[in-house]
Amino acid sequence: MKPAGSAFPFPPVGPRRHNPAAVAAVAQTLTPLQADGLRLLMKSEDRRRLSRDAYEYSPVLASRLAAAEAELVVCPTTVEQVKAVAAACAQHHVPITMRGAGTGNYGQAVPLLGGVLLTMTGIRAVRSATADCFTAEAGCRLADIDEALALHGAEQRLLPSTYRTATIGGFVAGGSGGIGSVAWGFLRDPGNVLGMEIVTVEPQPRQHQLMGDAAAPLNHAYGTNGIIVTLTMPTAPLRSWQELLVTATSLEQGLHLADQLRTEALPIKELSLYDQQIVAMVRPLQGGAADSGGCRLIAIVAAEAMEIVKRRLTHHNAQLLLKRPQTVAGSLRELTWNHTTLHARAADPAWTYLQLLLPPEPAPALQAMGCQQGDGLAWHLEAVRSQGEARWAALPLLRWQGADALAEVMETAQALGCTIFNPHVITVEDGGMGVVDGNQVQAKQAYDPSGLLNPGKLRGWLERRHL
Ligand SMILES: Cc1cc2nc3c(=O)[nH]c(=O)nc-3n(C[C@H](O)[C@H](O)[C@H](O)COP(=O)(O)OP(=O)(O)OC[C@H]3O[C@@H](n4cnc5c(N)ncnc54)[C@H](O)[C@@H]3O)c2cc1C
């Protein structure tokens, strides 16, 4: 068995005081900007509240990050103010941790070394929107971008299930994909981010426009290698989306049905499957059915596809429990991706989760893990495109039985051909493919040469410094 220490290679984080005099000097430099709308939050309750994200789904992170706290929270309202914060922190050598809405799950926006927490939600304009693409400021909420795009018959390609609260900057720096990934893959797939404008962390900060490949190293880098101030991204056509909740007698039957739907020429933006244990815990998935047994499929399909979809349901002996137009609030989207974990933990906080890309033929892994873990594991699957191929991702719920047991489940999943995106670790690399991306480290050298941005989260930078 793999020791827990190697699966979760970091110690608890203490309430770090970076350098109180340096932080006080930053606050003093920024104080005059309050007249122009910049806010400085120094009260302990504000600093504590904003130094957290949604890491508590992981008992490992919950125990190790609870004490971490910024010494100063800065809320700018203009890009010029962001530059002033970057300059002051660089001059006084104070760490900066970026924050959007703080919905990340890996402690991504938690300041490990104290210092300044820079929250971007005050910089939130949609600068331009057309049918093809949009440019929005980093603190803009995703739902607001969709509202602007709807006027042009367009919408965002990819959304996390937190689209009502999350910011576009936080999504690109910390997220990976979500609703839409069945058609468009993941944020890091070339083409899903067209470009970004960034601010460097230096005594005289520079502003750069990075287009195409030049922007890739900052995509999913947890804000360790540049401050993103605007993003330009392509759109998808806005359709009259219908949300469906469907029963399936088994996970296998649901997989067959979903696999058939996704291989046909139907506009689909979400397909997710839930086993009986999850249906029992997450009441909205029951759909008011008299018999709440069986598995569930959530499908979001274009209205014009409905006739074909209904025929496929009949063919697969599946029952349509609910069909309604997609809404912003109260949408079935808010039951998918990590919202499933949220709802299940609300019913029983003894559950945690994992994130996997299942092997191309998922059934053997599903069955083997199910047999091994029994009712300590509940399956939640999400249809995705990975490197152009139709695949299934999974966010299985796991009954928390300690770090060693979790490490063992991950080892089993790996042996069965699953790729693990470990949500119980804090670095970009360990939560991703496990390998250092040299381009991310080079970007940090170029845009954050003193290593002040989100310290402790880019393993490649830490290892480089120890060479
Ligand atoms: C219930 C739930 C469901 C979720 N579902 C999904 C999902 O479907 N798909 C998915 O990908 N994720 C999902 N997540 C994770 C999270 O919601 C997304 O990653 C979200 O997009 C983060 O946005 P945010 O504004 O909250 O970012 P934050 O959590 O504030 O920040 C995320 C990371 O980005 C960095 N950052 C923020 N702004 C900037 C900036 N301007 N410049 C540089 N770095 C920056 C932060 O330092 C941090 O490392 C979910 C989380 C929860 C709690």
The ligand as an SDF file (V2000), in Angstrom:
LIG
                    3D

 53 58  0  0  0  0  0  0  0  0999 V2000
  -20.0070   23.0580   -6.0410 C   0  0  0  0  0  0  0  0  0  0  0  0
  -18.8150   23.2320   -6.9410 C   0  0  0  0  0  0  0  0  0  0  0  0
  -18.9080   22.8440   -8.2720 C   0  0  0  0  0  0  0  0  0  0  0  0
  -17.8110   22.9990   -9.1360 C   0  0  0  0  0  0  0  0  0  0  0  0
  -17.9180   22.5980  -10.4410 N   0  0  0  0  0  0  0  0  0  0  0  0
  -16.8600   22.7720  -11.2710 C   0  0  0  0  0  0  0  0  0  0  0  0
  -16.9510   22.4140  -12.6380 C   0  0  0  0  0  0  0  0  0  0  0  0
  -17.9930   21.9990  -13.1320 O   0  0  0  0  0  0  0  0  0  0  0  0
  -15.8480   22.5890  -13.4060 N   0  0  0  0  0  0  0  0  0  0  0  0
  -14.6890   23.1160  -12.9260 C   0  0  0  0  0  0  0  0  0  0  0  0
  -13.7260   23.2710  -13.6840 O   0  0  0  0  0  0  0  0  0  0  0  0
  -14.5940   23.4930  -11.6430 N   0  0  0  0  0  0  0  0  0  0  0  0
  -15.6420   23.3400  -10.8140 C   0  0  0  0  0  0  0  0  0  0  0  0
  -15.5530   23.7390   -9.5140 N   0  0  0  0  0  0  0  0  0  0  0  0
  -14.3580   24.4310   -9.0560 C   0  0  0  0  0  0  0  0  0  0  0  0
  -14.5330   25.9800   -9.2000 C   0  0  0  0  0  0  0  0  0  0  0  0
  -15.8120   26.3700   -9.0730 O   0  0  0  0  0  0  0  0  0  0  0  0
  -14.1550   26.4480  -10.5470 C   0  0  0  0  0  0  0  0  0  0  0  0
  -12.8370   26.1740  -10.7590 O   0  0  0  0  0  0  0  0  0  0  0  0
  -14.4200   27.9450  -10.6840 C   0  0  0  0  0  0  0  0  0  0  0  0
  -14.4100   28.2540  -11.9910 O   0  0  0  0  0  0  0  0  0  0  0  0
  -13.4540   28.8080   -9.9060 C   0  0  0  0  0  0  0  0  0  0  0  0
  -13.8080   30.1650  -10.0840 O   0  0  0  0  0  0  0  0  0  0  0  0
  -13.6210   31.2140   -8.9050 P   0  0  0  0  0  0  0  0  0  0  0  0
  -13.9130   32.5580   -9.4380 O   0  0  0  0  0  0  0  0  0  0  0  0
  -14.3600   30.8000   -7.7180 O   0  0  0  0  0  0  0  0  0  0  0  0
  -12.0510   31.0800   -8.6730 O   0  0  0  0  0  0  0  0  0  0  0  0
  -11.2480   31.0050   -7.3010 P   0  0  0  0  0  0  0  0  0  0  0  0
  -11.6090   29.7690   -6.5660 O   0  0  0  0  0  0  0  0  0  0  0  0
  -11.3550   32.2760   -6.5860 O   0  0  0  0  0  0  0  0  0  0  0  0
   -9.7740   30.8630   -7.8740 O   0  0  0  0  0  0  0  0  0  0  0  0
   -9.3740   29.7110   -8.5590 C   0  0  0  0  0  0  0  0  0  0  0  0
   -7.8720   29.8090   -8.8440 C   0  0  0  0  0  0  0  0  0  0  0  0
   -7.6540   30.8340   -9.8040 O   0  0  0  0  0  0  0  0  0  0  0  0
   -6.7430   31.8160   -9.3080 C   0  0  0  0  0  0  0  0  0  0  0  0
   -7.2180   33.1030   -9.8260 N   0  0  0  0  0  0  0  0  0  0  0  0
   -8.4270   33.6820   -9.6160 C   0  0  0  0  0  0  0  0  0  0  0  0
   -8.5120   34.8310  -10.3170 N   0  0  0  0  0  0  0  0  0  0  0  0
   -7.3400   34.9770  -10.9740 C   0  0  0  0  0  0  0  0  0  0  0  0
   -6.8190   35.9730  -11.8490 C   0  0  0  0  0  0  0  0  0  0  0  0
   -7.5200   37.0380  -12.2130 N   0  0  0  0  0  0  0  0  0  0  0  0
   -5.5480   35.8210  -12.3320 N   0  0  0  0  0  0  0  0  0  0  0  0
   -4.8160   34.7300  -12.0010 C   0  0  0  0  0  0  0  0  0  0  0  0
   -5.2680   33.7640  -11.1690 N   0  0  0  0  0  0  0  0  0  0  0  0
   -6.5110   33.8750  -10.6730 C   0  0  0  0  0  0  0  0  0  0  0  0
   -6.7970   31.6920   -7.8050 C   0  0  0  0  0  0  0  0  0  0  0  0
   -5.5710   32.0800   -7.1950 O   0  0  0  0  0  0  0  0  0  0  0  0
   -7.0270   30.1970   -7.6350 C   0  0  0  0  0  0  0  0  0  0  0  0
   -5.7920   29.5280   -7.7020 O   0  0  0  0  0  0  0  0  0  0  0  0
  -16.6170   23.5780   -8.6430 C   0  0  0  0  0  0  0  0  0  0  0  0
  -16.5470   23.9750   -7.3080 C   0  0  0  0  0  0  0  0  0  0  0  0
  -17.6290   23.8180   -6.4630 C   0  0  0  0  0  0  0  0  0  0  0  0
  -17.5190   24.2750   -5.0450 C   0  0  0  0  0  0  0  0  0  0  0  0
  1  2  1  0
  2  3  1  0
  2 52  2  0
  3  4  2  0
  4  5  1  0
  4 50  1  0
  5  6  2  0
  6  7  1  0
  6 13  1  0
  7  8  2  0
  7  9  1  0
  9 10  1  0
 10 11  2  0
 10 12  1  0
 12 13  2  0
 13 14  1  0
 14 15  1  0
 14 50  1  0
 15 16  1  0
 16 17  1  0
 16 18  1  0
 18 19  1  0
 18 20  1  0
 20 21  1  0
 20 22  1  0
 22 23  1  0
 23 24  1  0
 24 25  2  0
 24 26  1  0
 24 27  1  0
 27 28  1  0
 28 29  2  0
 28 30  1  0
 28 31  1  0
 31 32  1  0
 32 33  1  0
 33 34  1  0
 33 48  1  0
 34 35  1  0
 35 36  1  0
 35 46  1  0
 36 37  1  0
 36 45  1  0
 37 38  2  0
 38 39  1  0
 39 40  1  0
 39 45  2  0
 40 41  1  0
 40 42  2  0
 42 43  1  0
 43 44  2  0
 44 45  1  0
 46 47  1  0
 46 48  1  0
 48 49  1  0
 50 51  2  0
 51 52  1  0
 52 53  1  0
M  END
$$$$
